[in-house]
Amino acid sequence: MVDCRLPPLCRCADDYIYTLPIYAWILGYLYNTVAGTFAGLNANGLSSFFEQFSADKPLIISLMMLNIAINMLVLRGGVKKGVELLTKALLPVLGVIMVVLIIAGLRMEGAFEGVKYLFKPDYSLFNISSLKNALGQAFYAIGLAILANMVFGSYLKNPDENIGKTSAVICISLVTAGVMAGLMIFPALFASGLKAQSGVALVFMTVPLIFDTMPLGRLMGTLFFLGFYIAALTSSTGVAEAVIGMIMEQFHMNRKKTLPFLIAIMTIIGYFALPAGDFFNICDIITSNYLIILGALAIAIFTGWIWGVDNFVEAINVKNHFVKLWMKISVKYIAPVVIVIIFVTSIFL
């Protein structure tokens, strides 16, 4: 058996820990939205607020530690009484929040331009670079080669569980959630006459401007950042639980001893990521462009050529003959080639 303790830990833990400042920003923006801080601010004012807020180390550290404390309270309960209970309770709430925000956005005048922006293809922008970005995002969103998937997969007790069917449901759910997230933001964005952006600029420097022009804007903004934190929390606890499970198994530690150890790691790495500058960018590049892709390649090669696709198909309980054939061909031949292409293009393009 191959000893792969360190790489999976990096692929999973770093992905969550180096983004700890982002969780702090979400909590900070949730509070400031409730307090009405963003009311009346223009783009320059919001940009200045973000620069001052994100540079306030004591405040960000406090919010970061609050987020870690919330995570640890959940993780003390383990999978059943912690992560699973949290997910069952909060994901329906998140769904309701998203539907409310989508309806509110679509009711604004000019919202259809945002819908067209989302769903009408602009073929002039299609190139190798955009395809590479889309494939990279698919890797990241589905969580390919991330420890969390492996650990939670190992928790399955039913030997007859159709993992192929479950995986398909998960992928469809992720696509649906992504479409809903787009409908939650872009129709309202265009209706507000704002320019489409991405990443940090969109969420922290543009979205608050949307709610300043929307009816019941403070309430809608509060729901947005509350939903944002629910999504972040349910994701982070799942990832952290995977790290805890790996540490407990590999180093024979119980949960009570593992939690303080994980808090120490999270705090140290999170501190260095505070400026969200070079360290943050390096972690993001290494995780997204190298570790996840190389991990997926290693899994595909191991599954298709070492363990064997017949054993793989039998283990995931696929019954349909066509699906079996497709899984064998794709895992053994197609997946390794496609992953190598993605990796090469991520380096040279």
N, C-alpha and C positions, 0 to 999 in steps of 0.2 A: 504494500500500500504506500502511495506517495504521501510524504509529510508536507502538507501545504498550509500549515497553521498561520504563518505570517502574512502571505499574500491575501487570503480571504479577509483577515482582520483589517488589513490596510484598505481593501476595496470597500469594506463596509463601514468601519469605524471612522476613517478619515473623511469619507463622504458626508457623514453626519457631523463630526466634531468640528471640522474646519469651517462649517457653515453656521456654527453657534451664534456668531454676531447677527446673522440674518434673523434668527428666532428672537433675539433681543430687539431688533428693529421692529419686528411685527408687533411685539408686546407694547413697545413704546408708541407706535403709531395707533394701536388700538386705544390706548389711554388718551392720547392727544385728540383723536377723533371724537371720543366721548366727551372730552372737555371742550370741544369746539375750537381748538387751537388753529385749525386750518381755515376757518371761516374767513372769507374775504381776501385770502392770500392769492397773489398771482403767481405765474411760473417762476419768476425771479425770487419772490419771497419764499416759495416752497423749496426751491433749490438751496437758498441760504439756510433755511431751517434744517434741511437734511444734512448739510455740511457741518453745521454746529452740533446737531444731535448726534450724528455718527462719530464725531471727534471727541465727544464727552465720555472719556474712558471710564470714570467712576460710575456714571449712569449706565453705560452699556454693560459693564461688568456686573452690576447689580441685577439688571434685567436678564443677563445671561445665566446668572446663578439661580434666579427665580425659575427660569425655564428648566434648568437642570434639576432643581428641587421638585418641580411638577412631574418631570419624567421619572425621577426616582420613586416618588410616591406611587406612581402607576406600576413601575417595574418591581416593586416589593411584592406585588400580588402575583407575579409570575405570568404565565401565558393565559390561563383560564380566568383568574380573578383580577388580572391586571390589564394586559394588552387587549385581550379579546373582549373583556367587559367594556373597556374604554371605547373600542371600535364600534361595538354594537350600540352603545349609547350615543356617540357623537356623530358617526357618519350619516345617520338619518337627519340629524340636525343640520349638518353641512349641506345635504341634498336640498332640504327645504330652503335654506338661506340662498343657495345658488338659484333655485327656481324663482324666488321672490326678486332677486336682483336682475335676473334675465327679463322677467316681466316688466319691472320698473324701467329698465334700459330700453326695451323694445317699444315702450309707450312714448318715448321722447321723440320729438320731431327731428327727422333726419337720421334716425337710427338705422334705416335700411341701408345706408351707405356703409355702415360698419358690417352689416350682414354680407353685403357684396364683397367687401374687403376680405372677409373670412373665407368665402366659398367660391368666389369667381377667380379662376386661375389666371395668373399673369405669366404667360409663357416666356416673356422676355427676361424674366428673372430666373428661369430654370437653367441651371448649369451643374457642372460636377461639384462645385463647392456647396450649392444649396442641397444637392442630393446627399453629399457627405454629412452636412449638418442635420438633415432629416434622419438619416440612418443613425447618427450618433445620439440624437434625441430619443429615437426608438429604443436604443440600447439602454439609455439612462432611465427612461420612463418605465420600461418593463422590468428593469432591474436584472438584466442578464449578467451572470457571473458575479453577482453580489451575494455575500454570505447569508443575508437574511432569507433569501429564497431557499437555500440549502437547509438552513436550520429549521425553518418552519415546515419544509417538506419532510424533514426527518421526524416531525411530531405526528405525522399521519399514522393512525393506528389501524385503519381498515385496509387489509391487504387487497381488497377488491376495488379500492378507490380508483376511478378513471381519471388519472392525472392529466391526460391529454384534454379531456372535456373541461376539467376545471381550469386548465391553463387558457383554453379558448375563451371561457367566460371572463377570466381576469383581463385578458387582452381587450375584449369587447368593452368591458367596464371602463378600462383606462382610456380607450378612444372616446367613449361617451362622455366621460368626465372632462377630457380635454376640449371637446366641442362645446360642452356647457360652460367651461371656463372662458372660452373665447366669446361666447354669446353674452356672458356676464359682463365683459369689459368693453369689447370693441363697438357694439352698437351705441352704447352710452358715450364712448370716447368720441366717435364721429359726430354724434348729436350735439356734443358740447363744443364742437369745432376745434378739437385738439388733434395734434399730430400723433400718429401711431408710432410707438417706440417698443422696446423690448427690455426684459431683465429688470435691473434695479431702477433704471430711469422710468420705466412704465409704472411699476408698482408704487414706488415711494416718491416720485416727483411729478407724476401725471395723474394717477388714479384719484388722489385727494381733490384735484381740481374738478374732476367729473362730478363728485358728490356736492361740490359747492354750487353747481348749476342745476342739480337735480331736485325735484320736489322731495321733501323729507330727507334731504341730503345727509344730515348728521346721523340719522337712524340708519340709512342705507350704507353709509361709510362704516359705521360701527359693525353692521352685519357683515360687510365685506372683510374687514380685518379680523373679526371674530371667526368667520369661516376660514380665512387664510390660516389663522393659528390652529384651528381644529385640524385642518389638513396637514399642517406641519407637525403637530403633536402626535397624531395617529401614525404618521410616517416615522417620526424620530423614535418613538417608543418601540415600534416594530424593529427598526434597525438596531437600536440599543439592546433589545432583548436577544437579538441574534448574536451580538458580540458577547453578551453575558452567557448565553448558552454555550458558545465556543470556548470561552475561558473556563467555565465550570467543568466542561468535559475534558478539555486538553490538560488543564492544570489541577484537576481534582479539587476544586474549591466549591464551597457551598454558596448559595445566593447571598447570604448575609455578609460574607467576606468579599464577594466579588463586587458588590455595589460600591463600597468606598474606593476600591481599586479603580473602577471605571470612572467614578467622579473625579479622581485625581488626574487621570489621563485626559478626560474631557476638559477639565479646567485649564490644564497646561497648554494643550494644543489650541483650545479656544482662545486663550489669552494672546497667543502669537498671531492668531487670525483676526484679532480685533480691528486693525486698520482696514481690513478687507483689501489690502494692497498686494504687494509682491508675494507674500507667503500664501495668501488666499488664492491668488491666480496660479501659483505653482501647483498647489494641491489640486485645484480644479483641472488644470491641464493634465497632470499625471493621472488623476483618477479617471477623467472622462475620455482622454485620448489614448491612454496606454493600459492602465491596469484592468479596466472593465473589458476592453477589446481583447487584450492578450489572455485574460482569464476565460473569456468566452471561447477563444480559439483552443485553449488547453482543454476545456471541457468537451468541445466538439471532437477533438482528436482522441481524447481518452474514451469518450462514449462510443464513437464510431469505429475506432481501430484497436483499442486495447481491451476495454470491457466488452464491446461488441454490440452492434445495433439490435441483434435478436434479443439479447438479455435486456437491453434498454426498453424495447417495445413491450416485452413481457412484463417488465417492472411497472410501467405506467398504465398497464391494463387496457391498451388499445385493442378493440375488437374488430373494427371495420377493416376489411382487407385492403381497400384502396388507401386508407389513412396509414395503415401499417407500411405499405410500400412507399408512400410518400415520405413518411418519417425516416425510413431507412435510407432512402436516396438523399434526402435533404441533410440529415445529420452527418452522414458519412462523406458525402461528396460536395453538396452545394454549400452548406454552412461554412466549412473551413475556407473554401475559395472566396466566398463573399466577405468573410471576416478579414482575411488577408488583404483584400482590396480596400476595405474600409480603413484598415490600419495604415496601409501604404499611403492612401489619399490624405489621411489625417496628418501625416508627417510632411508630405511634399506639396500638398495643395492648400 
